[in-house]
């Protein structure tokens, strides 16, 4: 736990998380409420895709942050 995590919208990671999760949650809820029984796996698939996109982006973002931190030091 070397660095603190700020849970506010100034943090770019928090903003991207909410930009991905809120729309995914809304679309998934619509599929659950109005979708047929055979399409109930779609909300989970959407959530897995959104999380995969977020954590892939986060990996590259933090890698870039570390690279910029080392070059400025």
N, C-alpha and C positions, 0 to 999 in steps of 0.2 A: 504494500500500500504506500507506494512512494509519492503518488500525486493524488490530490483531492479531486473529486468529481462534483461539478456544480450542476445541480438539477434545476436549470432555468433556461429560458429561450435564448439567452446570449450564447449558450453552448451549442455549437453546430451539430454535435452528435444527437443532442436532445431534439433539436428541430427536425432533423432528418428522420429520427425515430417516429415522431408524431406525424410527419408528412406521409410516412409509409403505413403506420399502424391504423390511424383513424380511418382513412379510406378503405383499407383492407377489412377492418372491423365492420364498417357500414355495408360493404358489398357482401361480405360473408353472412351478415345478419339477414340481408335481403334474400340470399340463397336459402338460408335455413327456414325463413318464414314463408316464402312463396315458392320455393323450389320443390320439385318432386322428390320422393323418397330415394330414388336411385341416384340423385345428384347431391346427397348429403356429404360426400367426401370433398366436394369443391371448396367449402370454406376452410377446411384444414389445409388443403393444397395451397390455397391463396396465402394463408398465414405462413406456411413453410417457405414459399417463394419470397414473400416480403422479408422474412427474417434472413434468408440466405442473401438477398440483395443488400440488406442493411449491414450485415456482418462482413460481407465481402468489401463493401464500400469502406467500412470502419477500419478494416485491416489495412487497406491502401492509404487511407487518410492518416492513420497513426504512423505508418511507415514514412509517409511524406513529412509529418510533423517531426519525427525523430531525425530525419535527414536534414531538415532545415535547422533544427536545434544544434546539431553537430557542426554544421557549416558556419553558423553564426558565432559559435564559441571559439 
